[in-house]
Amino acid sequence: QVRLVESGGGLIQSGGSLSLSCAASGNFFSIAHMGWYRQAPGKQRDLVATITSAGSTNYADSLKGRFTISRDNAKNTMYLQMTSLKPEDTAVYYCNAFVRTRPSQTFATYWGQGTQVTVSS
């Protein structure tokens, strides 16, 4: 079983910074792409950023320059550094990972339970 656990969410004032972490645990062989997504109340879940196992990154256009995704493969952990936060960044932030549990298995997608980020004006 693969488990993704996000941490680091909370309440922050507009203009502030916050860092999120996503730790993968359980029995698995390898992790390929990982990513952060967010879902505001009443809206669909949207891409924030993704990162490959080699460290190549991709960001939602509107977040480039403010958010930075990174990962530590040795710790099976992914991070999201968020700066200059705005009230519209308020959402539940979800961790996603493509994981292969055995060498012979194909990759499957897993989601964390989400962490709330609230930016006050």
Salt bridges, closest charged atoms under 4 A:
ASP61 OD1 - LYS64 NZ 3.24
ASP89 OD1 - ARG38 NH1 2.91
ASP89 OD2 - ARG66 NH1 2.81
